[in-house]
């Protein structure tokens, strides 16, 4: 099975240590899938990982093949977002025409990647100054062993208090916790 490669196979074959590596890289640059590239190059999928681990020249060539595969994906995403595709229209089981469809999600993703200051949903917030907050936390714990329930309070003083051991009954330095 040969690669239907639009990528120049000879570039990878000249620079690779082995012909198998060159065929694999050319196939990967075309399809962007390690399993499929191994099938096209008629080599074991694990060979790619061994080459990556043991051959620095192969690693550099694989990075180049990844860039080419990514460029193909980006070109297809741009085409689907901007030019769209024809989707068949059927009426009572008979094809009566086609409608051009576009991918708004792809367009937004491309815009966010290319012009993040205008289209990215992720915003950076830089805060300077001090943030103050109260550390009082109340937990309501139903108690099946006794009638009623109990509250556990954790005040800003670092102590944990239970029903009868409220901060108000504590030492003079403790702040009472609002029970309401």
Secondary structure, 3 states (H helix, E strand, C coil): CCCCCCCCHHHHHHHCCCHHHHHHHHHHHHHCCHHHHHHHHCCCHHHHHHHHHHCHHHHHHHHHHHHHHHHHHHHHHHHHHHCCEEEEEEECCEEEEEEEECCHHHHHHHHHHHCHHHHCCCCCCCCCCCCCCCCCEEEEEECCCCCCEEEEEECCCCCEEECCCCHHHCCCCCCCCCCC
